[in-house]
Amino acid sequence: MNGSFGGETRFGSQVRATLWKSVTSSASIIHPTGYDFSIIYAMNSKTQAGAVDGRAATWNGSSTSYVDRHPASYWQSAIYGLHGNIPVGVASFASIIVPPVNHAAAWDLATGAFSDLHPAQYAESGLTGVSQGWASGYVVDSNGNSRAGVWDLATGAFTDLHSILPPSQYTSCSYASSIWHGVGTYVGGYACTANASHAMVWYIPPA
């Protein structure tokens, strides 16, 4: 973004959130002091977002700017998409006897608000990208299959994109990994046939 890239640097078993400047090829490690693991999954011109020790996190270009965005009462969280002041990702529940269960999640950096956007009829969900108040992601049905979806963040409404695929061709699964909302909405991802996964773009016309 603006000539910068984010991700991770590995030093043996250590994983450190890192920023690169494409013009100078310089790298800045923004891992916060006192933590074991950090990574950047998404960024815009001023903010980096990802996770630190299994907790959603944001930065503004330095290790000292790190902010813990983890919502109270959840087990783990991470941010995978960012547009403006709106990060999206997952927040999960777990216990000694219950494995992690992801819920689609969104934050508002301007207000500090957190929203759990999990559709109750599904086993799990998560958000992967965000654009102009709309988010891409997935749900997991009772059979353990992922289904591509899109969320209206203003209302929390979920649309199952898997349901509009030809059922005779795309069988068990689909996944939405990115989104662009403008004149209509474009969602990128993949859908599964009996033998392979196929790249996929869904288009939702303007209302």
Disulfide bonds with the S-S distance in Angstrom:
Cys173-Cys192 1.72
